[in-house]
Amino acid sequence: PEKLRNEARIYGRYLHDQGQLSDTTVLDKLSESLRRRILMNLYGGYLRKVRFFIGASDELLGRLCEVLQFQTEAAEQFIFQEGHNGDSMYVVVNGILKSSRTIKAKLKLEGRSKKPLRLNSFQSTASGDIAYCIYLEKGDVFGYESLVFKNKPRQMSVSSETICQMFELTRYAFDN
């Protein structure tokens, strides 16, 4: 009956407002079909605009929406470091990240401070090595190689330049 349904909605809102009921808990209780439709409504439109997913079927996007984990990172935090094994890929929702790879070469810093020096897409490090840098922003995808090649060390380090929000797809979710 409609009256009982309304009472349940009011109580559900109360529990949610009190922090006793999270969106995830509610979504977990829904049927797979309804959960997928809701998540597609929330995230599908954004994912369709990401170049990496252009041409993906509704079925694939729906499944991705179910397993992607939303996360926020503070500025100046490593997402992952070069040489470490990876198990996730990421889609940038907002913010700026820096992807860098150390090149085994030295810059002569004679007479200069040891402060990092920006040179277009290259930067010197405090140790004098050179790092090749690429900046990532909204809609960029990174780390996908780790889902394709198991136990392959990361080729680059990625760190947040600003507060960033991203979707993460873990190997576990990808494999299942």
Beta strands, then each sheet from edge to edge (+ up, - down):
strand 1: 69-73
strand 2: 78-80
strand 3: 88-94
strand 4: 97-106
strand 5: 118-119
strand 6: 122-124
strand 7: 129-136
strand 8: 141-142
strand 9: 157-160
strand 10: 164-170
sheet 1: 1+ 10- 3+ 8-
sheet 2: 2+ 9- 4+ 7- 6+ 5-
end
